[in-house]
Amino acid sequence: MQAVRIRLNEVYLDANASEPSPKEGDAVVRTTHVLLRRSDLANCRGAFGFKGIIGSHFLGVVESVQGIDGHPLIGRRVVGNPNIADTASEFAKRGLAMHDPARQILGLVERGGCLCERFAIPAGNLAEVPETILDDHAILANPLSAAIHAGQLVHIEGKPYVSVLGDDLSALLAAQVMTQLNASVRLLTTNADRLELCARWGIKHRHLDEVGRRRDQDVVLDTTQDAKSLECALLMVRPRGTIVLSADPIPTPSMHNDSIDWSPVVANELRVLGARCGSVGEGLSMMSSGRIDLSGLITKRFKLADSIAAIRAAAEPDQLGVVIEIPKR
């Protein structure tokens, strides 16, 4: 089969990749769509030291489940959680499977990914996509679920002042989700195209350079994983307010910049929270509700044979969702 691999920081199309070897309880998924995320781009630059098939966010159809004939997911469209942990581990027993240090991550850590024609993943990691959800929307289930999770961490209710910093897919979804939670939300960015998109959605928005730093925001959600953006958040959030860092956990020197003044965290008794993955089932449920506008978030499409060009395109600052489509052969 065809697959996209990384080896010694070289990304290439392997036309003779081995078929998946599922373990007991693993589903074999025929991939139909892969969404390229910031973590995938970092992976291609060697940030994770990974070797193998890349890709972590997928939409596909279950072809079989090892050892379970007649499994209800066979033949169904599915999305899935890319974090794969031992269900018997102490972390899993405490409901923290996604934080198990021994977990595998699809296409990133110790587990071949989904940017291929077929791959294996535990069936328990999958969620069926309702028939009413379009393919272009279903592929966004993981980033949408992460936005939902970030909102749950801070228990947004009523009309707290919330600022979302960023201009990528995560920021736009978070702004929509938090607006649905009845918060007073605004997206702050320097990207004019994103401001226009927020205007279409009816979400408050302002150019970041036009906003004061008055320490009056109850919550600042930063999706950038950038040191300058974090400094901005520290100047915006009120005393005893909350900063949420919601982004792909990519190793980067910028988040360890010694020039950041951390004293406001102590002086203003701030909470700084990390937010990563959520429940893909919750993402699909919100899609089904029709309360989130996902139109226009897929900005470029490629075929599997053009995956290298797709990876280059995904790094362009004007792109939101770059998807690789894999037709059945």
Secondary structure, DSSP 8 states (H G I E B T S, - for coil): --EEEEETTEEEEETT-------TTEEEEEEEEEEE-HHHHHHHTTTT---EE---EEEEEEEEETT-TT-TTBT-EEEE-SEE--TTSHHHHTT-GGG-TT-EETTTBSS--SSBSEEEEEGGGEEE--TTS-HHHHTTHHHHHHHHHHHHHTT--SS-EEEEE--SHHHHHHHHHHHHTT-EEEEEES-HHHHHHHHHHT-EEEEGGGS---S-EEEEEE-S--HHHHHHHHHHEEEEEEEEEES-----GGGG-TTS--HHHHHTT-EEEEE----HHHHHHHHHHT-S--TT-EEEEEEGGGHHHHHHHHTSTT-SEEEEE----
